[in-house]
Amino acid sequence: MEYILIIIGAVFVNNIVLAQFLGICPYMGVSAKVSTSVGMSGAVMFVMTLATIVTYLIYTFILIPFGIPYLQTISYILVIASLVQMVEIILKKVSPALYQALGIFLPLITTNCAVLGVAILTIQKDFNLMEGIVYAIANAIGFALAIVLFAGIREHLDLMDIPKGMRGAPAALVVAGIMALAFMGFAGLV
């Protein structure tokens, strides 16, 4: 039951993008097309889950025993950067089209504060390793849900007759705000 509450809380109630405002850069930048947002979601899910596992183990078995938990942020950033490089190399070989579509935003996963935020929040919420993995996957699903829905709406907006001053970023920001308000409707669920 506890895992279900973690999942519902991370995906809907405290959505990493729409409620905690982490990961806004790829949310706004990669969400022009559904296909690229799905690819970015997969890459973020892989990196977020693996980063949470590795950072949890580093924190538990290295930083705490040696009395250096203040190195948490810098060690987490190094782990995330390494994982993103690995994903970039794999995508370049496996799916060159997706690699090209993601462009500059793939290396930006390194600085995606959602990935770092989930790794830090796992420790702050005092989750064990399994709860941390579930939390990371649920946050990645929440990220994917938000970015794919947003991409679908943006694709639809491109077909609409929108006043010239509202085209592009202004309309996207209004939609993002409305989506955040819609997700606030889940507050109190968990």
C-alpha positions in Angstrom: 0.0 0.0 0.0 2.9 2.4 0.8 4.3 1.9 -2.7 0.9 2.8 -4.3 0.8 6.0 -2.2 4.3 6.9 -3.3 3.3 6.3 -7.0 0.1 8.3 -6.8 1.8 11.1 -4.9 4.7 11.4 -7.3 2.8 11.1 -10.5 -0.3 13.2 -9.8 -0.2 15.1 -6.4 3.4 16.3 -6.4 4.2 16.0 -10.0 7.9 16.9 -10.4 7.2 19.4 -13.2 3.8 20.8 -12.5 3.8 21.0 -8.7 7.5 21.1 -7.8 8.7 23.0 -10.9 11.7 20.9 -11.5 12.7 20.0 -15.0 11.1 23.0 -16.7 13.9 23.4 -19.3 13.2 20.1 -21.1 9.5 20.5 -20.4 9.4 23.7 -22.4 12.2 22.9 -24.9 11.5 19.3 -26.0 7.8 19.4 -26.0 7.2 20.8 -29.5 6.6 17.3 -30.8 5.1 14.2 -29.1 7.8 11.9 -30.6 10.7 13.9 -29.2 9.0 14.3 -25.8 8.4 10.5 -25.6 12.1 9.9 -26.4 13.2 12.5 -23.8 10.8 10.8 -21.3 12.5 7.5 -21.8 16.0 8.9 -21.4 14.9 10.8 -18.3 13.3 7.7 -16.9 16.4 5.6 -17.4 18.8 8.3 -16.0 16.5 9.2 -13.1 16.1 5.6 -11.9 19.7 4.6 -12.3 20.9 7.9 -10.8 18.7 7.4 -7.7 20.0 3.9 -7.2 23.6 4.8 -7.6 23.4 8.0 -5.5 21.5 6.2 -2.7 24.2 3.6 -2.5 27.0 6.3 -2.6 25.2 8.2 0.2 24.6 5.2 2.3 27.8 3.3 1.9 30.4 6.1 1.3 29.3 9.6 2.4 27.6 8.6 5.7 30.3 6.1 6.9 33.1 8.5 6.1 31.2 11.5 7.7 31.1 13.5 4.5 27.4 13.9 3.7 28.2 17.5 2.7 29.6 16.2 -0.5 26.2 14.9 -1.5 25.4 17.4 -4.2 28.8 17.4 -6.0 28.9 13.6 -6.0 25.3 13.4 -7.3 26.1 15.8 -10.1 29.2 13.6 -11.1 27.1 10.5 -11.1 24.3 12.1 -13.2 26.8 13.5 -15.7 28.4 10.1 -16.2 25.0 8.4 -16.7 23.9 11.0 -19.3 27.2 10.4 -21.2 26.4 6.7 -21.2 22.8 7.3 -22.4 24.1 9.6 -25.1 26.6 7.0 -26.4 23.9 4.3 -26.4 21.3 6.4 -28.2 23.9 7.5 -30.8 24.5 3.8 -31.7 20.9 2.4 -31.2 18.7 5.2 -32.4 20.5 7.9 -34.4 17.2 9.5 -35.4 16.1 10.0 -31.8 19.6 11.2 -31.0 19.3 13.8 -33.7 15.8 14.8 -32.6 16.8 15.3 -29.0 19.7 17.4 -30.1 21.1 19.7 -27.4 18.5 18.6 -24.9 20.0 15.2 -24.3 23.2 16.6 -22.7 20.9 19.0 -20.8 19.6 16.0 -18.8 22.9 16.5 -17.0 21.6 19.8 -15.7 18.0 18.7 -15.4 17.2 19.6 -11.9 14.4 17.0 -11.8 17.0 14.2 -11.9 19.1 15.8 -9.2 16.0 16.7 -7.2 14.6 13.2 -7.1 18.0 11.8 -6.0 18.2 14.4 -3.2 14.5 14.0 -2.2 14.9 10.3 -1.9 17.4 10.9 0.9 15.5 13.7 2.5 12.3 11.7 2.6 14.3 8.9 4.3 13.2 6.3 1.8 14.9 2.9 1.7 16.4 1.7 -1.6 13.2 0.0 -2.9 11.1 3.0 -2.0 13.6 5.2 -3.6 13.5 3.2 -6.8 9.7 3.3 -6.8 9.8 7.1 -6.1 12.2 7.6 -9.0 10.2 5.6 -11.5 7.0 7.3 -10.4 8.5 10.7 -10.8 9.8 9.8 -14.2 6.3 8.6 -15.2 5.0 11.9 -13.9 7.6 13.8 -15.9 6.6 11.7 -19.0 2.9 12.3 -18.4 3.4 16.0 -18.1 5.7 16.5 -21.1 3.8 14.2 -23.5 0.4 15.8 -22.6 2.0 19.2 -23.1 3.5 18.2 -26.4 0.2 16.9 -27.7 -1.5 20.2 -26.7 1.3 22.2 -28.3 1.0 20.2 -31.6 -2.8 20.9 -31.5 -2.1 24.6 -30.8 0.0 24.8 -34.0 -3.1 24.0 -36.0 -5.3 26.6 -34.2 -5.8 30.2 -35.3 -4.2 32.0 -32.3 -3.6 35.7 -32.2 -0.1 36.7 -33.4 1.0 38.0 -30.0 0.1 34.7 -28.3 1.8 32.3 -30.7 4.7 30.2 -29.5 6.0 30.6 -26.0 3.2 32.8 -24.6 0.5 30.2 -25.5 2.8 27.4 -24.2 3.2 29.2 -20.9 -0.5 29.7 -20.5 -1.2 26.0 -21.3 1.6 25.0 -18.8 -0.1 27.1 -16.1 -3.5 25.6 -16.8 -2.0 22.1 -16.7 -0.4 22.9 -13.3 -3.8 24.1 -12.0 -5.4 20.9 -13.3 -2.9 18.8 -11.5 -3.6 20.8 -8.3 -7.0 19.1 -8.4 -5.3 15.9 -7.2 -4.1 17.7 -4.0 -5.4 15.9 -0.9 -5.6 12.6 -2.7 -2.7 11.2 -0.8 
